[in-house]
Amino acid sequence: MLVFGPPGVGKIHLAIALGRAAVEAGYSTLFTSATALLGALSKAETEGQLAERLAFYCKPKLLIVDELGYLPFERRRAHLFFQLVARRYEKGSMLLTTNQLVTQWGAVFGDEVLAAAILDRLLHHSFTLMIQGESFRLKQKRKGGLLGRTEKSN
């Protein structure tokens, strides 16, 4: 499942709720941020333990990766992410939250072809959800008078 939307619209709340439901249904689940995931894979590669780390991330039935695309990937890390997606393909579910539309993933991964290969695997057998709206956090600040009103918040 891919959950798209701007910051503050509840993507992570939804991902956590779905992860909790999976756990309650008896499925092994792992939650991580994209930054932590790629840092761990990069470190494992440097230490000669990439196969073991990939196996760790492939083990749970559901892998939730939060904040994919908030920061662009370095080329090597993008390839590591592809390796993970390819290994999990049709073997385990992934839930990704992102603020980037798929049309922007070439810039996120630094490579249009690699982005297409990742998307090909992620979108096959997948559900996508687009959440639109204003950030709940900013909306609360606006209600409290901390921020000026906008036309959308009227």
C-alpha positions as CSV (number, residue, x, y, z in Angstrom):
1,M,0.0,0.0,0.0
2,L,1.2,3.5,-0.8
3,V,-0.2,6.4,1.1
4,F,0.4,9.8,-0.5
5,G,-0.2,13.2,0.9
6,P,1.3,16.5,2.1
7,P,2.8,16.7,5.6
8,G,0.4,16.7,8.5
9,V,-2.7,15.0,6.9
10,G,-2.5,11.8,8.9
11,K,-0.5,9.4,6.7
12,I,1.5,8.0,9.6
13,H,-1.6,7.7,11.9
14,L,-3.2,5.6,9.3
15,A,0.0,3.5,8.8
16,I,0.3,2.9,12.5
17,A,-3.4,1.9,12.8
18,L,-3.0,-0.6,9.9
19,G,0.2,-1.9,11.4
20,R,-1.5,-2.4,14.8
21,A,-4.4,-4.2,13.1
22,A,-1.9,-6.5,11.3
23,V,-0.2,-7.3,14.6
24,E,-3.6,-8.0,16.3
25,A,-4.4,-10.3,13.4
26,G,-1.2,-12.3,14.1
27,Y,1.0,-10.9,11.4
28,S,4.6,-9.9,12.1
29,T,5.1,-6.2,11.5
30,L,8.0,-3.8,11.5
31,F,7.8,0.0,11.4
32,T,10.8,2.2,10.3
33,S,11.4,5.5,8.8
34,A,13.0,5.6,5.3
35,T,16.0,7.4,6.8
36,A,16.6,4.8,9.4
37,L,16.1,1.9,7.0
38,L,18.5,3.3,4.4
39,G,21.0,4.1,7.1
40,A,20.9,0.6,8.4
41,L,21.2,-0.9,4.9
42,S,24.1,1.4,4.1
43,K,25.9,0.5,7.3
44,A,25.4,-3.2,6.8
45,E,26.7,-2.9,3.3
46,T,29.9,-1.2,4.5
47,E,30.3,-3.9,7.2
48,G,29.8,-6.7,4.8
49,Q,26.5,-7.7,6.4
50,L,24.0,-6.5,3.7
51,A,22.5,-10.0,3.1
52,E,21.7,-10.4,6.8
53,R,20.2,-6.9,7.1
54,L,18.1,-7.4,4.0
55,A,16.9,-10.7,5.4
56,F,15.9,-8.9,8.6
57,Y,13.8,-6.4,6.7
58,C,12.3,-9.2,4.6
59,K,11.2,-11.3,7.5
60,P,8.1,-9.5,8.7
61,K,4.8,-10.0,6.8
62,L,4.3,-6.3,6.8
63,L,7.1,-3.7,6.6
64,I,6.0,-0.1,7.1
65,V,8.3,2.6,5.8
66,D,7.5,6.1,6.8
67,E,8.6,9.4,5.1
68,L,9.8,8.0,1.8
69,G,10.9,10.8,-0.4
70,Y,11.1,13.6,2.2
71,L,14.8,13.6,1.5
72,P,16.3,12.6,-1.9
73,F,18.2,9.3,-1.8
74,E,21.9,9.1,-2.7
75,R,22.4,6.8,-5.7
76,R,23.8,4.0,-3.6
77,R,21.0,4.1,-1.1
78,A,18.4,4.1,-3.9
79,H,20.0,0.9,-5.2
80,L,19.8,-0.6,-1.7
81,F,16.1,0.3,-1.4
82,F,15.5,-1.4,-4.8
83,Q,17.2,-4.5,-3.5
84,L,14.9,-4.6,-0.5
85,V,11.8,-4.0,-2.7
86,A,12.9,-6.6,-5.1
87,R,13.4,-9.2,-2.4
88,R,10.1,-8.5,-0.7
89,Y,8.2,-8.4,-4.0
90,E,5.3,-10.9,-3.9
91,K,6.7,-12.3,-0.6
92,G,5.7,-9.7,2.0
93,S,3.6,-6.6,2.2
94,M,4.9,-3.1,2.3
95,L,3.1,0.1,3.4
96,L,4.9,3.3,2.4
97,T,4.0,6.8,3.4
98,T,5.2,9.6,1.2
99,N,4.7,13.2,0.3
100,Q,5.9,12.7,-3.3
101,L,3.7,11.8,-6.2
102,V,5.0,8.8,-8.3
103,T,5.8,11.3,-11.1
104,Q,8.4,12.8,-8.7
105,W,10.1,9.5,-7.7
106,G,12.8,9.9,-10.4
107,A,14.1,12.9,-8.6
108,V,13.7,11.2,-5.2
109,F,15.8,8.2,-6.3
110,G,18.1,10.2,-8.6
111,D,17.3,7.8,-11.5
112,E,14.2,7.6,-13.6
113,V,14.8,4.0,-14.6
114,L,15.5,2.8,-11.0
115,A,12.3,4.7,-9.9
116,A,10.3,3.0,-12.6
117,A,11.6,-0.5,-11.5
118,I,10.8,0.2,-7.9
119,L,7.3,1.5,-8.7
120,D,6.7,-1.4,-11.0
121,R,7.1,-3.8,-8.1
122,L,5.4,-1.6,-5.5
123,L,2.3,-0.8,-7.5
124,H,1.7,-4.4,-8.7
125,H,-1.0,-5.9,-6.4
126,S,-1.0,-2.6,-4.5
127,F,-3.6,-0.2,-3.1
128,T,-2.9,3.5,-3.3
129,L,-4.4,6.2,-1.1
130,M,-4.1,9.9,-1.7
131,I,-4.9,12.1,1.3
132,Q,-5.5,15.7,0.6
133,G,-6.0,18.7,2.8
134,E,-4.3,21.0,5.2
135,S,-1.9,19.9,7.9
136,F,-3.8,19.1,11.1
137,R,-0.9,20.7,13.1
138,L,-1.1,24.0,11.2
139,K,-4.9,23.9,11.4
140,Q,-4.7,23.7,15.2
141,K,-2.2,26.6,15.3
142,R,-4.5,28.6,13.1
143,K,-7.5,27.9,15.3
144,G,-5.4,29.0,18.3
145,G,-4.7,32.3,16.5
146,L,-1.0,31.6,16.1
147,L,-1.2,31.7,12.3
148,G,-3.1,33.9,10.0
149,R,-6.2,32.6,8.3
150,T,-6.2,31.4,4.7
151,E,-9.0,31.0,2.2
152,K,-8.9,27.2,2.6
153,S,-9.4,27.4,6.4
154,N,-12.6,29.5,6.2
